[in-house]
Amino acid sequence: MEKQRIILALTSVCVLALAITLAVFYVRDIDRFPFSFGLDLAGGTQVTYVADTSDVPEEEINGRMDALQQVIERRVNALGVSEPKVYTASSSVLTGLPSSHRLVVELPGVTDIAEATRAIGQTPHLEFRIFNKETEQFDSVGLQGGHVTSAGVQFLQGIGGALTNEPVVVVNFNGEGGRMFADLTRNNVGNLLGIYLDGALISSPVIVTPILGGTTQIEGNFNLESATELADSLSFGALPMPIELSETRTVNPTLGSETVTKSMTAAMIALLLVSMLFLLAYRFVGIVAVFALAVYVAVMLSVFKGIPVVLTAAGLAGFIMSLGFAVDANVLIFERMREELRNGISRREAIERGCSRAWLAIRDANLTSIIIAFLLFWFGTSIIKGFAFAFIIGVLLSMLSAYLLTRLFLRTTSDALRDRMKKWYIH
C-alpha cells in the first residue's frame, strides 16, 4: 500500500511539473514559437474566386478544382505569406444559393489586395528545360506549356500485352511543340529533361531515345497519385478553368488582436469563476479539480501548437466551450463520490466507484457532442469547421482529463484532511 502511494505521488508530481513547464514555455517563448492564427485574428486578405464550369463535364469538375487549388497554392507560396490557406468550396440548392464552385484564398498579414489578386490571377508558367552538364543547371529551350495539348496517365504493358501496375504520364504536343520536342530529344539522348511549373522543378526524366510524332511518355518511380498530379500539372499549365474574382475582404490586424485579447480574458474569467464554484461546492476535492483543469488547459494549448491548429475566433469559442465539458465531467464524478461516502464506505472505495459509475455518463455525453461536431465539420463552412475542429479536440482531451487526471489526483490525496478536518474533504 505504501509503495502504491509513493508511485501515485510521484506520478502526480510529474504531471504537475509537466504542466508548469508548458505554462512557462508559453510565457517565455511565445514570440519564438507563436500560435498560428487565422485570418480573422491575424489580419490580412481573403480573396474568393468563382470557377466557370459551364464547359467542363460534370465528372471532371472535382479533379479540375483540385488541380486549380494546387496551381494557386504554388502561386501563394511564392508570395512568401506566413500560414496561407487555399481551399475550395461549393454551394448548391440546399444552401439557397445558385450552384457554384469557389476557390478561397486567405493571406494572413497581406493588406495589399491589388498585389495579391495580381499575383494569384496570373497564368502559371509551364516550361521544358534541358540539363547543361557544364553549368550543371537546366537551360530554357523555348518549349512551354502552350505547346502541350493534353496529358494523361496510362499503365505500362508487360509481357504478352498485359497491363502492369506501373503508371506513366503520356504527353501530347501541338504541331509546333511536336517538332520542337523531336529536335530536343534527338540532340539530347541520355540527358535530363527538366519540367518546370511556376519556376519549380516538378519532374526530370531521362531522354532515352529520340521521340517523334508529338507524343511522349514520362516514366519514373510514380504511383498513381503522383502520376495523376504530374499529368494535371502538364494538362493545366494554364489555369484548368476560367476563374472570376468574386469577393475580396480585408481584416484589420487591430480587430484580430482585440478579439484574441477579449477571448483570453473571457477564458480566464470563466476559469476563475469555475474554480471558485468548485471550492465552494466541493471544498478540498474542488482544489483537485482545479489542478486537473489547469493541466488540461496546458495540454490543450500544446496540441494547438504541436499540430499546429490555425486558431480562428470560432476556434477559440470551441476551445472555451470545451472547458465546460471538462467541468461537467468533474461534477459527475464528485456527485457520485458524495453518494458513496454517504453510504459509509471508505474514501478510496468511493473514489473508485464514483469514477467508474460516472464514466458511462461522461462517455455518452461527450460522444454525442463529438458526433454533432463531426457533422458540423463535414457540412459546415470554413468558420464552422474551425469551431468544430477545436471543439472536437477539446472534448476528447477534456473527457480523458476528467477521468484520468482527476482520478489520479483523487487517489493521491485520498488520505488528506483526516480526523477534525474530515468535513472539509468534500461538502
C-alpha positions in Angstrom: 0.0 0.0 0.0 2.8 2.4 0.9 4.6 1.7 -2.4 1.4 2.4 -4.3 1.0 5.7 -2.6 4.6 6.7 -3.5 4.0 5.8 -7.1 0.8 7.8 -7.2 2.5 10.8 -5.6 5.4 10.7 -8.0 3.1 10.4 -11.0 1.1 13.4 -9.8 4.2 15.5 -9.2 5.5 14.6 -12.7 2.2 15.6 -14.3 2.1 18.9 -12.5 5.7 19.6 -13.3 5.0 19.0 -17.0 2.0 21.4 -16.8 4.2 24.1 -15.2 6.9 23.6 -17.7 4.4 24.0 -20.6 3.0 27.1 -19.0 6.4 28.7 -18.6 7.3 27.8 -22.2 4.2 29.6 -23.4 5.1 32.7 -21.4 8.8 32.9 -22.2 8.9 31.6 -25.9 5.6 32.9 -27.2 7.4 35.1 -29.8 9.8 32.3 -30.8 7.0 29.7 -31.1 3.8 31.6 -31.7 0.4 30.2 -32.2 -1.0 30.0 -35.7 -3.8 32.5 -36.0 -6.4 32.5 -38.8 -7.2 35.5 -41.0 -9.8 36.9 -38.6 -7.3 37.1 -35.8 -4.0 37.8 -37.6 -5.5 40.3 -40.1 -4.9 40.1 -43.8 -6.8 39.5 -47.0 -9.4 36.9 -48.2 -9.9 36.6 -51.9 -12.8 34.5 -53.4 -12.9 33.3 -57.0 -15.8 31.7 -58.8 -14.8 29.0 -61.3 -16.5 28.9 -64.7 -17.5 25.2 -65.1 -20.0 25.7 -67.9 -17.8 23.9 -70.4 -16.4 21.3 -68.0 -18.0 17.8 -67.9 -19.6 17.1 -64.5 -17.3 14.2 -63.8 -14.2 16.3 -64.3 -15.2 19.3 -62.1 -13.8 17.9 -58.8 -10.5 17.0 -60.5 -10.1 20.3 -62.1 -10.9 22.1 -58.9 -8.2 20.1 -57.1 -5.8 21.0 -59.9 -6.8 24.7 -59.6 -6.2 24.6 -55.9 -2.7 23.1 -56.4 -1.8 25.7 -59.0 -3.0 28.6 -56.9 -1.2 27.2 -53.8 2.1 27.3 -55.7 1.5 31.0 -56.5 0.5 31.8 -52.9 3.6 30.1 -51.5 5.7 32.1 -53.9 4.4 35.3 -52.2 6.2 34.3 -49.0 3.0 34.6 -47.0 3.0 33.1 -43.5 0.4 30.3 -43.0 -1.6 30.9 -46.2 -4.7 28.9 -46.7 -6.2 27.8 -50.0 -9.4 25.7 -50.2 -12.3 25.0 -52.5 -16.0 25.4 -51.6 -19.2 24.8 -53.4 -22.8 25.8 -52.9 -25.9 24.0 -54.1 -29.7 24.3 -53.9 -29.5 23.1 -50.3 -27.9 26.4 -49.3 -30.4 28.5 -51.1 -27.7 30.0 -53.3 -27.0 29.4 -57.1 -24.9 26.4 -57.7 -21.2 27.4 -57.9 -17.7 26.2 -57.3 -15.4 28.7 -55.5 -11.8 29.0 -54.6 -11.0 30.8 -51.4 -7.5 32.2 -50.7 -6.7 33.5 -47.2 -3.5 35.6 -46.9 -2.7 36.5 -43.2 -0.7 39.7 -43.0 -1.3 40.8 -46.6 -3.3 44.0 -46.9 -2.5 45.0 -50.5 -5.4 43.4 -52.3 -4.3 44.6 -55.7 -0.9 43.0 -55.4 -2.4 39.7 -54.0 -5.0 39.4 -56.7 -2.5 40.3 -59.5 -0.1 37.5 -58.3 -2.8 34.9 -57.8 -4.6 35.6 -61.0 -1.5 35.2 -63.3 -1.5 32.2 -65.5 1.1 29.6 -64.2 4.1 29.1 -66.4 4.9 25.6 -67.6 8.3 25.2 -69.3 10.6 22.3 -70.5 14.3 22.8 -70.0 17.4 20.7 -70.8 20.2 19.9 -68.4 23.5 21.6 -69.1 26.3 19.4 -67.9 28.9 22.2 -67.9 26.9 24.6 -65.8 25.0 21.8 -64.0 21.8 23.8 -64.5 18.7 23.4 -66.6 18.7 25.8 -69.6 15.5 27.1 -71.3 14.9 25.8 -74.9 11.7 27.6 -75.6 9.3 24.6 -75.2 6.5 25.8 -72.9 3.1 24.8 -71.6 1.4 26.4 -74.6 2.7 23.7 -76.8 1.0 20.9 -74.7 -2.5 19.9 -75.8 -3.2 17.2 -73.2 -1.6 14.8 -70.7 -2.9 11.7 -69.1 -2.0 8.6 -67.0 -1.6 5.2 -68.6 -0.1 1.9 -67.4 2.9 0.2 -69.0 2.3 -3.0 -70.9 4.1 -6.1 -69.7 4.8 -9.5 -71.3 2.0 -10.6 -73.5 0.5 -7.2 -73.7 -0.9 -7.3 -70.2 -1.0 -4.1 -68.3 1.3 -3.7 -65.3 0.6 -1.6 -62.2 3.4 0.9 -63.1 1.8 4.2 -64.2 3.4 6.6 -66.8 2.4 10.0 -67.9 1.6 10.4 -71.7 2.0 14.0 -73.0 0.7 15.2 -76.4 2.1 18.3 -78.1 0.6 20.5 -80.8 2.3 20.7 -84.3 5.0 23.2 -83.4 5.6 21.7 -80.0 5.9 18.2 -81.5 8.6 19.4 -83.9 10.5 21.2 -81.1 10.3 18.2 -78.9 11.6 15.9 -81.6 14.6 18.1 -82.2 15.2 18.4 -78.5 15.2 14.7 -77.8 17.2 13.8 -80.9 20.0 16.1 -79.8 20.0 15.2 -76.1 19.7 11.4 -75.8 20.8 10.4 -72.3 20.4 13.9 -70.9 17.9 15.1 -68.3 14.7 16.9 -69.4 13.5 19.3 -66.7 9.8 20.0 -66.4 9.2 23.3 -64.6 5.9 24.8 -63.3 6.0 28.3 -62.0 9.8 28.1 -61.9 9.8 25.0 -59.7 11.2 21.6 -61.0 8.4 19.1 -60.8 10.0 16.2 -62.8 13.3 15.4 -64.5 13.1 12.3 -66.7 16.0 10.9 -68.7 15.7 11.1 -72.5 16.2 7.5 -73.6 15.6 7.7 -77.4 14.5 10.5 -79.9 10.8 11.0 -79.6 8.9 11.8 -82.8 5.2 12.2 -83.6 4.4 14.8 -81.0 3.7 12.3 -78.1 6.0 11.4 -75.3 5.9 9.1 -72.3 7.4 10.1 -69.0 8.4 7.2 -66.9 9.7 7.3 -63.3 9.1 5.9 -59.8 5.4 7.0 -60.0 2.5 5.8 -58.0 -1.0 6.5 -59.3 -1.4 9.7 -57.2 2.0 11.2 -58.2 1.5 10.4 -61.9 -2.0 11.9 -61.8 -0.7 15.1 -60.1 2.0 15.4 -62.8 -0.5 14.9 -65.6 -2.8 17.5 -64.1 0.1 20.0 -63.8 1.0 19.4 -67.5 -2.5 19.5 -68.8 -3.4 22.5 -66.7 -0.2 24.5 -67.1 -2.6 27.3 -67.6 -5.5 27.5 -65.2 -7.6 24.4 -65.6 -10.7 26.5 -66.0 -11.5 30.2 -66.1 -12.0 31.9 -62.7 -13.5 35.3 -61.9 -12.8 37.4 -58.9 -16.0 37.4 -56.8 -15.1 39.0 -53.5 -12.3 40.5 -51.5 -12.2 41.1 -47.8 -9.6 42.8 -45.6 -9.4 42.2 -41.9 -7.7 44.8 -39.8 -4.9 43.3 -37.5 -6.1 45.5 -34.7 -9.5 43.9 -34.7 -7.9 40.5 -34.7 -5.6 41.2 -31.7 -8.6 42.7 -29.9 -10.6 39.5 -30.5 -7.8 37.4 -29.1 -7.4 39.6 -26.0 -11.2 39.5 -25.3 -11.3 35.7 -25.9 -8.4 35.1 -23.5 -10.0 37.4 -20.9 -13.3 35.6 -21.2 -11.4 32.2 -20.7 -9.5 33.4 -17.7 -12.7 34.8 -16.1 -14.5 31.6 -16.8 -11.7 29.5 -15.2 -11.6 31.8 -12.1 -15.4 31.6 -11.6 -15.4 27.8 -12.1 -12.5 27.4 -9.6 -14.4 29.5 -7.0 -17.5 27.4 -7.6 -15.6 24.2 -7.2 -14.0 25.4 -3.9 -17.4 26.5 -2.5 -19.3 23.4 -3.6 -16.8 20.6 -3.1 -14.1 22.1 -0.9 -10.8 20.1 -1.0 -11.7 17.9 -4.0 -12.6 21.1 -5.7 -9.0 22.1 -5.5 -8.1 18.7 -7.1 -10.5 19.6 -10.0 -8.9 23.0 -10.4 -5.4 21.4 -10.8 -6.8 18.9 -13.3 -8.4 21.7 -15.3 -5.1 23.6 -15.3 -3.2 20.6 -16.7 -6.0 20.2 -19.3 -5.5 23.8 -20.5 -1.8 23.4 -20.7 -2.1 20.1 -22.7 -4.8 21.7 -25.0 -2.5 24.6 -25.8 0.3 22.2 -26.5 -1.8 20.3 -29.0 -2.8 23.6 -30.7 0.9 24.4 -31.1 2.1 20.9 -32.0 -0.3 20.1 -34.8 -0.4 23.1 -35.4 -4.1 24.2 -35.3 -4.8 27.5 -37.1 -6.8 29.3 -34.5 -9.8 31.5 -35.5 -12.3 33.4 -33.4 -14.7 30.5 -33.8 -12.0 28.0 -32.9 -11.3 29.9 -29.6 -15.0 29.7 -28.9 -14.9 26.0 -29.4 -11.9 25.7 -27.0 -13.6 27.8 -24.3 -16.8 25.7 -24.6 -14.8 22.5 -24.2 -13.9 23.8 -20.7 -17.5 23.4 -19.8 -17.4 19.7 -20.7 -14.3 19.2 -18.5 -16.2 20.9 -15.6 -19.3 18.8 -16.2 -17.3 15.6 -16.1 -15.8 16.5 -12.7 -19.2 17.4 -11.3 -20.5 13.9 -12.2 -17.5 12.2 -10.5 -17.8 14.3 -7.4 -21.6 13.8 -7.0 -21.1 10.0 -7.4 -18.3 10.2 -4.7 -20.6 12.1 -2.4 -23.3 9.5 -2.7 -20.9 6.7 -2.0 -19.4 8.4 1.1 -22.9 8.9 2.5 -23.3 5.2 2.3 -20.4 4.9 4.7 -17.7 3.4 2.5 -14.1 4.4 2.6 -12.7 7.3 0.5 -10.6 5.0 -1.7 -13.6 2.9 -2.5 -15.8 5.9 -3.0 -13.2 7.3 -5.5 -13.1 4.1 -7.5 -16.8 3.7 -7.6 -17.5 7.3 -8.2 -15.1 7.4 -11.2 -16.3 4.1 -12.7 -20.0 4.9 -12.3 -19.7 8.4 -13.7 -17.6 7.3 -16.7 -20.6 5.9 -18.6 -22.4 9.2 -18.4 -19.3 11.2 -19.2 -18.5 8.9 -22.2 -22.1 9.0 -23.7 -22.5 12.8 -23.2 -19.1 13.5 -24.8 -19.6 11.1 -27.7 -22.9 12.6 -28.7 -21.3 16.1 -28.7 -18.4 14.8 -30.8 -20.8 13.3 -33.3 -22.6 16.6 -33.7 -19.2 18.4 -34.0 -18.2 16.0 -36.8 -21.3 16.8 -38.7 -20.7 20.5 -38.3 -17.1 20.0 -39.6 -18.2 17.8 -42.5 -21.1 20.0 -43.8 -20.2 23.5 -42.4 -18.4 26.4 -43.9 -14.8 27.3 -43.1 -15.9 29.3 -39.9 -18.0 26.4 -38.6 -15.2 24.0 -39.4 -12.8 26.0 -37.2 -15.2 25.9 -34.3 -15.9 22.2 -34.8 -12.3 21.1 -35.1 -11.2 22.9 -31.9 -14.3 21.7 -30.1 -13.6 18.0 -31.0 -10.1 18.2 -29.8 -11.2 20.0 -26.6 -13.9 17.5 -25.8 -11.7 14.4 -26.4 -9.0 15.8 -24.2 -11.5 17.0 -21.5 -13.0 13.5 -21.4 -9.6 11.9 -20.8 -8.5 14.7 -18.4 -11.6 14.4 -16.2 -11.3 10.6 -16.0 -7.6 10.1 -15.9 -6.2 13.2 -14.3 -8.9 13.8 -11.7 -8.9 10.2 -10.8 -5.1 10.3 -10.4 -5.1 13.4 -8.2 -8.0 12.0 -6.1 -6.2 8.7 -5.5 -3.0 10.6 -4.5 -4.9 12.9 -2.0 -7.3 10.3 -0.7 -5.7 10.4 2.8 -5.7 14.2 3.1 -7.7 16.0 5.8 -8.2 13.3 8.3 -10.0 13.4 11.7 -11.0 17.0 12.7 -10.6 18.4 9.1 -12.5 15.5 7.6 -15.6 17.6 6.8 -13.5 19.8 4.5 -12.6 17.0 2.2 -16.0 17.2 0.4 -19.1 19.1 1.3 
